[in-house]
Amino acid sequence: MLKRIFNLQLLKKNNGIFGILFFPVLLSTFYFLLSNSVFADTGNITLTVTVSASAVCGNGVIDTGEQCDGSNLGGATCVTRGNTGGTLSCSNCSYNETGCTSGGGGGGGGGGGGGGGAIVPSGTTVIFSGRAYPKSSVTLLKDAQVAASSVAGPDSNFSITLGNLSAGSYIFSVYSEDKEGRRSSLFSFTVSVTAGVTTNVGGIFIAPTIAVDKSEVKKGDNLAIFGQSAPSSDITISVNSDEEFFAKTKSDGGGVYLYNFDTTPVDYGDHNAKSKASLAGALSSFSSAVSFKVGTQNITAPKLVKKVLKGEVNNDGRVNLIDFSIAAYWYNRTSPPAKVDLNGDGKVNLIDFSIMAYYWTG
């Protein structure tokens, strides 16, 4: 196994989604890129990338799990294999002892050198792991397209495996949504993968989400700054003003953090805040920025309302293959439910699937 550690410069990119509908409809995600822009102040984050070569039968190298490879027998002979003589060969990277003799038998002629065995290509795979928020959804993008998704555990740890890749360089991005539906900033990085190799990308630490309780706060009053990160993380909050203010707090067992920021020293006008997390020596990038105004009155910030999307059939807040499968059942059937008859014409057909593609989230 080869191990390499790279410092990967994270890219500042707009948050986006690329959805693909499994039907004769292909959805471009530039709509989502434009309508859901979130900017990440990423800075420099160190990711640990472990590159482990998978066994490739036929390359003349005895990899893990192989007894031999082609004419390379690793020094083994019929005698070392417990026989009295003969010629040991290799077949499909396993010893072939049909040419060996035991006891008083005659030589049997043997299988020559084995000819190298069949070449069995191994899959090219990347495994992503890191921290998000407890039981949060985690989405992986590959070159701006949704490639896979997973759910973090109660400890906020997640792992996503992406296989069947072609060799080359890819821009991967990861984001998560907290329990209130707030989306993190996009965590992006470039990874080069090699055919037949499994690449483990670890150390991903998704930035916290952040929100405030007031869109305008009366100068001198407190502003509640809150969000979610990994449990028991140290949270650093930056408030951008003529003078930058920093505050520290800690997330609870559910990853939720709250800090009451005293606005007395802050000038009147527009400001913004962002946060980052650290845990066990790991550091996240900064979150997206949330804006607020210091003025002469308190105005409650509008609550986040999850948008009800057309084509969202099973009420999970997403439009994906589950909804497609439900709608597909009603394809060309009579009296479909209103929730799958998206254009209200009394039938489910390609028009409905096109509408679903437009709202696709993956």
Stockholm file with secondary structure:
# STOCKHOLM 1.0

chainA/1-362         MLKRIFNLQLLKKNNGIFGILFFPVLLSTFYFLLSNSVFADTGNITLTVTVSASAVCGNGVIDTGEQCDGSNLGGATCVTRGNTGGTLSCSNCSYNETGCTSGGGGGGGGGGGGGGGAIVPSGTTVIFSGRAYPKSSVTLLKDAQVAASSVAGPDSNFSITLGNLSAGSYIFSVYSEDKEGRRSSLFSFTVSVTAGVTTNVGGIFIAPTIAVDKSEVKKGDNLAIFGQSAPSSDITISVNSDEEFFAKTKSDGGGVYLYNFDTTPVDYGDHNAKSKASLAGALSSFSSAVSFKVGTQNITAPKLVKKVLKGEVNNDGRVNLIDFSIAAYWYNRTSPPAKVDLNGDGKVNLIDFSIMAYYWTG
#=GR chainA/1-362 SS CEECCEEEECCCCCCCCCCCBTTTBCCCSHHHHHHSCCCCCCCEEEEEEEEEECCCBTSSCCCTTCSCBTTBCTTCCTTTTTCSEECCEEETTEEECTTEECTTCCCCCCCTTCTTCCCBCCCCEEEEEEECCTTCEEEEEETTEEEEEEECCTTSEEEEEECSCCSEEEEEEEEEECTTSCBCCCEEEEEEECTTEEEEEEEEECCCCCEESEEEEETTSEEEEEEECSTTCEEEEEEESSSCEEEEEECCTTSEEEEEEECTTSCSEEEEEEEEEEETTEECCCCCCEEEEEESSCEECCCCCCCCCTTCCSSSSCCSHHHHHHHHHTBTCSSCCTTTCTTCSSSBSHHHHHHHHHTCCC
#=GC SS_cons         CEECCEEEECCCCCCCCCCCBTTTBCCCSHHHHHHSCCCCCCCEEEEEEEEEECCCBTSSCCCTTCSCBTTBCTTCCTTTTTCSEECCEEETTEEECTTEECTTCCCCCCCTTCTTCCCBCCCCEEEEEEECCTTCEEEEEETTEEEEEEECCTTSEEEEEECSCCSEEEEEEEEEECTTSCBCCCEEEEEEECTTEEEEEEEEECCCCCEESEEEEETTSEEEEEEECSTTCEEEEEEESSSCEEEEEECCTTSEEEEEEECTTSCSEEEEEEEEEEETTEECCCCCCEEEEEESSCEECCCCCCCCCTTCCSSSSCCSHHHHHHHHHTBTCSSCCTTTCTTCSSSBSHHHHHHHHHTCCC
//
